[in-house]
């Protein structure tokens, strides 16, 4: 089939590449000329394991092209996937829908024949119905230009798997041919027995927000238990292990630590609450505000632990921060807990040196006040405190004895529960961790 993808950020680029590898002819649209040039040359402008190889495969097949011409996209495509961003509005918990609305408004006047426009962006419930009206009003094809919603469930670091072998497909459709068209697009996935839920537009919109809200709640629950464990002397890791053995609860996302960040969970749960309040059901999701607050408190508590390890005063103290990305296997620093902690340490007078395997360039752009190093040993040289804030395997595997030779003081804060405290203490380190008394 002839597919187009509008927006070539993380979601759009991944979707375009994977659809081409599945065998569709894909034309991807963006206004960012540098990004388009990079992709057309085989360079993925963000870190995602395996995607550069997939991009080369798609380009070599001749099934993937890039353009900045919306008229060309409209003339080419049978199905148009909208993959633009929905960041948090400045000064509000709500979602900024200007990119999604702008994409539909720009595309619609060029749609002169029957086609399907499919939203993949995460949007507040009710957005699709409004966009369907906008599409019908602006498209020369009228009602023959249909709208559907197919929410994405990508995990950074696992985007290819989540596109080609997803845990589920959700197809939000109204009347018309949308269901048949989407089933044709995703025929290889359906043939592989990927579970598929076909539903209305509103339910499809809610699935992503509800899923992220549940995951955020589970993460914040175990971090709330970590606060209780710190106060009572209990062991939060043993507590989590015991809870995980209950198959009604399970162990996934039940890991205490610095909490969640990135470009999805924080802004999505806030937008979910905001929309519920607009609908008059804010009381039903009020607990999500506390979920958000618990997550923020973990960052403040980490700063406290580093300050304590530095002797109670951070002024002039060199602090080695291991990690900048919001999670391993990513270069995404949006709402990254590690960088918020690092910035707060800097603001208290510490000399903060950050190291990360993939995210340093992005971190330098967003946090120019911090210092950066190319290796853990370089970052730790002369440090009074080492803080593990993103649990990259490279940091888990650090030799505490070798690191101890370059620091000014053997004091570590493990904010991710990733280090073996016994091994580090045996090497002469003072170890503090979130959730430990």
Order of alpha helices (4+ residues) and beta strands (2+ residues): beta-alpha-beta-alpha-alpha-beta-alpha-beta-alpha-beta-alpha-beta-alpha-beta-alpha-alpha-beta-alpha-alpha-alpha-alpha-beta-alpha-beta-alpha-beta-alpha-beta-alpha-alpha-beta-alpha-beta
